Amino acid sequence: MDVDLNCDLGEGGAHDAELLALVTSANVSCGIHAGDPETATAALALAARHGVRAGAHPSFPDRAHCGRREMERAEPRVFEDCVYQVGALIALGRSVGCPIHYIKPHGALYHQACRDDAYARPLVAVAEFFGLPLLALPASRLQVLSEGRCPFIAEGFADRRYEPDGTLVPRSRPNAFVTDPRKAVEQVEWLLRERGVQSVCVHGDNPEALAFVRALRAALAEAGHRVVAL
């Protein structure tokens, strides 16, 4: 079975260049939660060089907590925040010949929008405005509200554990992450089979990310999967 691997990049991490040679989709930071125009442009240029599909990764305006703190924010502000971020990334991508193919919200914005219409509605409006698909959890409010307005890509996580209701175990818990590539492959196969995911996320913001993604790709190949862009 084919698997698209996406990764959060352009945040100023040390391994963007190596990870872009291993993944097929790059969620490029728009510079609000981490990174800046320089790191975003560098990630987009590398994505174009490697033939990796780039997506915009907008966030709450919260650099102090890397966009991972939930916020109360009015719908018009969420819409404006994200139009600003996605529009800027589209322009940066155009400057280096790297089109933006989708939108994946980052961190707390992602999780609030997956469960709360007040955050899902403005994100769907942003995707509709730019004519881009949204990438997020299956069976989420984002998927429901996307129907008839913008395409939706169901996403799973190779390196995060799940709650019984299909949401992710919070990062604050000690068992939040999957670190064994073999266990990650088992989870990916479950996500493809039971959750209908089309793209699988691997995080690039930890020191072991590069070794994990290399081992994951090898284990996926051994299990008969092809890593290819959607």
N, C-alpha and C positions, 0 to 999 in steps of 0.2 A: 504494500500500500504506500502511496505517496504521502510525504509529510513536509509541510512548510515549517521551517524554524524561524521564529522572529526573536529579536533581541533589542532591549532598550540601549541605545547608543547616543553619542553626541553629548554626553554629560560631563566630559572631561576625564573619563576613565583611562586607565593605562593600557587597556588591551583592545581598543576599538579596531585597530588595523587587523590584528590577528583574528578577532571574532568575525569581522566582515568577510573574511575568507572562508568561514565555516557556516554561516547562516544564509538564509535566502530572503529574509525580510528584515529591515532595520527600522525600529521605532525611534526616530530622531528627535531628541529633546528640542523644544522650541525656545529654550533659554530662560524660562521663567522659574522653573524649580531647580535647575542645574544647568551648567554649561553656559555658552554665550554664542554670539554670531560666528566667532572663529571656530569653536569646536563643532558647531552644527555644520558649517560649510565644509570643514575637513571630513566629517562623517559622510556627508552627501557626496562629496567628490570621490571618496573611497567606495561608496556604494555603487556609484556609476561605473567605476573602474572594474569592480568585481561582478557587475551584472546583478546586484542585489536590489530588490524592490524596496523603496523607501516609503515610510509613512510618517505623518506628523504625530507628535506625542505631547499634546497640550496638557497643562496642569493648572491647579490653583496657584495664584501668585504667593508662593510660600517657600522661598529659598532656605529659610532657617530650618525647616523640617523636611527639605527635599520633596515637598509636595505630598507628604504622607500623613499630614494631620488633617482630619476632617474639619470642614469649615461650613458655617452658615453663610450662604451667598445667594442673593436674589437672582432669579432666572435671567433678567437682562444683563446682569454683570457677568454671569457664566458665559452667555452668548458672546458678549463683547470681548471678554478675555480670550476666548478660543478663536474667534474670527481674527483677532490681532495676531495670535500665535501662529495659526495655520497659514494665514496670508503671508506672514513674514517668511515662514519656512518654504512656502511655494516659490517665493521670489528668490531666496537663497539657492534653492534647488535649480531653478531656471538658470541662474548665473553659472552653474557648473555642469549643466546638462543632465540633471537628475530629477525627473518628474516625481511628484508626490502621488502615491497610489491609494492611500487610505488614511484614516484617522483612528488612532488608539489613545484614549485619554490615559493619563498617568495617575498612579498612586491613589490617594483618597478620592479624587474626582472620579476615577474609574469605578471604585467600589460604591460610592454614593449614587452614581448614575445607574449602576446596574440594579439598584434596589429601590430608587426613589425617583418618581416621575419629575419632580421639580428640578432635578439635575439631568435626567435623561432627555427631557424635552428640548432644552437649549442645545445639547450636543447633537441631537438628531437634526435640529434646525441648521446647525453649522455644517453638518455633513451634506444636507440637502442644498444649502447655499453654494458650497464648493463643488457639488456633484461627485462626492467621494463616498466610498463605503465606510462603515464603522466596524471596528474590530473589538470584540468584547465577549464576555461570558455568554454561553448559550442559555436560553430560557430566562434571560434577564429582562429588565424593563427596557433596556436599550434595544434588545432584539424585538420586543413586542411593539415598541413605538416606531421602530424603523420601517415596519411593514407599510408598503405603498409610498414611502417617502425617500428612502435611500437604501442601497444594498447593505447587507449585514454579513460579516464574516465571524463565524463561531470560533472562539479561542479557548485553548486549554493551556495548562502550565506543567512543564516537565519537572521543574525543580521546587514546586510549592505543594504542600499537602492540602487536602480538601476536607471540609466539614461534610457531614451527611447530607446537608441541604444543597450541596454543590458550590457553596462559597469557599473562599480560601481561608485556611487557618491563619489568623493574624501573625504578622512578623514578630510580635512581642513574645510569642510562645516558643518554648525550646524545641518543639517538634515541627516548626513551621516549614522547614526546608527538606527537600529530598536531596541527599548528597551522593548516593550510590547510583551510578549510571544504569546498572541493571534494573534497579527498582524504578528508575525514571522511565526506562523503556516499557516496563510493565504498566506504569501509569499512562504513558502515551498510548499504548494499545487499548487500554480501557477507555481513554478519552475518545479515541477514534471510533471504537465499537459502540460504546454506550451513550456518549454525549454528543456524537456527531460533529466533533470539532474539525475545522479545516486548517487551522494554524496552531502551532505549539510554541509557547514562549519559553526562552531560557534567559535568565538575568545575567547581565554583564557587570554588575556593580560589586563583585566580591573577588578577593584574590585568587580563589580557586576556579573562577568562571571558565578560563581558557582550557584548563585540563578537563573540567567537567564536560564542556561542549565537545571537545575532541573525543572523549571516551563515549559520550552519548551517541555521536554520529557513527562511531565504529560499532557500537552495540545495536543501533538501528539497522545498519547495513547487514550485520550478522543475522538479525531477525527477519530480514527480507524486505525492509522498507527502503524507499528512495527518498532522499532529502531534495525536494524541488520546490520552487516558488509556485504559488497558486496561479 
